[in-house]
Amino acid sequence: MTGKIYVGIGGWTYEPWRGTFYPKGLARKRELEFAGRKLTSIEINGTYYSTFKPASWAKWRAETPAGFVFAVKASRFCTNRKVLGDAGESVARFIGQGLHELGDRLGPINWQFMATKKFDAEDMERFLRLLPRAVAGLKLRHALEVRHPSFKDERFYDLARRYNAAIVFADDDELPAIDAPTADFAYARLMRTKESVATGYAAADLDRWAGRAAGWAERGDAFVYFISGAKLRAPAAAQALIARVRQ
């Protein structure tokens, strides 16, 4: 079964996008509304640092069109810890803050780990057991963004597969590139945008990523985000890839 391809950026508030991505004079309170009609997804990054009231989640849903999906970065209090298996209270607090208010706009949750966090099979399984399958009747999809090379381990892939958790693929010089089919969806963060290239990535590279995304979508929905690198170019890169995957 072929899934949908969602393409977007990290967040929607960034001063240099005003006048480049956002039209000059656009009210800041309308930036999400604008971005939601130019892109097909956004990874909410603010949730890594803070919690938000249910009304905020409901507002984000109301400002985006049908078919648009948010990915949500999990709280750092869940993942930036020595013993992941002890994160139960933090996970419950994160999930319970109001994610369900996104309704059909709720996409995967990205659990991002520190670059110093090494693979520990027992502790990682304890953590995976903490992740709920649903909230308020909405299915939850979990993605694991690991940043230490020790995670390039078949034991980790088997664990992720057992819990239907996607391993985030990172296009970056310093992070491990893991493209293992462990879930019924895929999640990628492309981090090599260059300010000297109007679309962030060269046309040939975007063509290649479009093909890669189509391959990921053969096993379910594929979520692709232009993150880091030359952030100024992220919206242009996302729009260029959207044009390719829609062909």
N, C-alpha and C positions, 0 to 999 in steps of 0.2 A: 504494500500500500504506500502510495506516494504522499508525503506531507507537504505542508506549505513552507515557503521560505520567507522568513521575516528578517529585515535588515534595518539596522539603526545605529544609534550613537549612545554615548554615556551621558546621561543627564540632558537638560535642555536650557540650563542657565549658564551662559558663558559670554562675557563682555565682547570679545573679538567677533562673535557671531552676529552681533548687532550691526547691520549695514552690509554684511557679507552673506550670511544665510538668512537672517531675519531682515525684512524690509526696513529701511530707515523710517523712524517715527512709529513703528509698531509698539503698542503698549506692552510693557513687560508681562502684564497679567494675561496677555494673549499669546505669549510665545509657545506654550505647550499646545495650544489649539492649532497654531500655525505648523509646528513641527509634526504634529500628529497627522496632518494632511499631506505632508511631503515625504514622510518616512512610514515604515510599517511597524516599527518597534522602537522602544527606548529602554535602555538599562537604567533603572533608578539607582543612582549611586549614593544619594544622601542617606539612605536607609542603613548604610554601612556604619555611619557615625551617629545617627540619631533615630529616635522613634517618632512616629507621627500619629496624630489623632485619626479616628475613623473618618471624620469629616474631610480630612485631606485626601485620603484614598478615594473617597466618593467623588470629590471634586476632580481629581485626575481622570477618573473614569468618564465623568460628564464632559470633560473638555476634549476627549479624543473620539474619533469616529468608530463605527462598527468595523470589526476586522483588524483593528489596531491592537497590539499586545505589548504589555510591559514585562520586562524581566526585572527581578528585584534582587539587589545585592543584600545578602544577609548581614546581620549585625556583627561587627568585629568581636563583640563580647561572646559570641558563640564559637568563633574559630581561632581567635588569637589567645590561645591558652595552652598550657603545658599538657593537660590531660583533657582530650576532647570528649571522652566519655562522661565527664562531669558537667557537661554543658546543658543538661536537661532543662534547668530553670530558665536559662537565657534563651534557649530555643523556643520554649513555650511562650515566653514574653514577646519574642520577636514575631512569632506566628500569630499571636493573639492580639496584636496592636490594631488590626483592621484590614489586613490584606484582602479579606473576603469582600470588602467593599468594591474592589476592582471588578468583581464579577467575571464576565467573559473577557475582560481585558487582562486577566491575570495569566502571565506566562511562567517560565521557570524561575526558580530561586537559585542564585549563584552564591555558593558557599566558598568564599575565597580564603585560602590559608596563607600564612606568612611564608616568605621564601626560605626561612630557616626551619620550617616545620618539616621533619623527616617522616617517611612512611613507617608506621607502626601498625601492623595488620590487626592486632587485637584491639588497640585503641580506636582505630578507624572504624572497625565493625561496631564497637560500642556507640560511636557517634552516629553511624548510619541508622542504627536501631532507634535513635532518638527522633529521627525526622518523620513527621507525620505524613500519611498518604493523602490526607484531605483536611480541609478546614471549612466549616459551615456548608458542607455538601459539595465544595469545589475540589476537584482533583489537584494535588500538588505535584509538581515536577521539580526534581532536584538535580543541580549541576555542581560538580566539584572542581574548583579552580585550584589546582595544586601547583606549587612553584619550586619544589625541590627535586633534583634529578633522581632521588631515591624512589620516587613514585613511578618511574618507568620500570614497572615490575608486574609480571603476569598475575601475581597474587592480588595486587591492587585492582587490576582490571577485572578479575574474577569477583572480587567483593562488590565493585561498582555494578557489575552485571547482575549479581544476585539481588541487589536492592534497586535495580532499574534507575541508577543514577548516571547521568552523562558526565564524562570527563571533559572539561573545557579544553578545547584546542587553542593554543596560543601561537600566533605568528609573531615571534619576538626572538631576538638574539640570545637573551639571557634566561628565558623560561623553557622548560621541557615541552617539546611539541609531541603531544600524545593524541593520536587519531585512532582511538579504539572504539568499536561499536558496542557500547555497554548499556545503552538505553534505547527506548523507542522514540528518541529525539536527539538532536545534536546541538551543540553550543560552541561557537567560535568567537574569539576576540582577536581582531586583526590590528596589530600595533606598530606597523611600519609606515604610516602615512608621512609624506614629506611635504614641507611647505612650498618647495620649489615646483611641485607638481600640482596643477590646479585641481585635479581630482584625487589628490592624496597618493594614490597608487597609479602607476602607468596603465594605459589602456590594455596592454597585453596581460598585465598582472590581474586586472579586474576581470578580463575574460577567463583567466585561469581560475579565479576564485568563484566566478559564476558557475563554472563546470564542477568545481569542488562542492559548492553548495547544492547543486542538483544531485550529486552523488549522495550527499548526506540526507537529502530529502527522500531518497528511496526507502529509508527505514523509518521515516516519520518527520515531524516538523523540524526545520533547521533554523536556528537563531544565530545571526551573524552581526557582530557589532564592531564598529571602528572606534577603538579606544586608544588613548595615549598617543605616542608618536606626535605628529604635528596636529594638535587638536583643532586648530583653525580649519583644517581641510576635512575633518571627519564628516560633516553633513554632505559635502560635495561627493566624497567617496561613497557614502551610503546611497545617495541618489543615483550615482552612476552604476552602482551594482544592482540597485532595484530595477533600473531600466534594462539591464541585461537579463536578469532572472525572469522578467515579465515577458520577454520575447518568445 
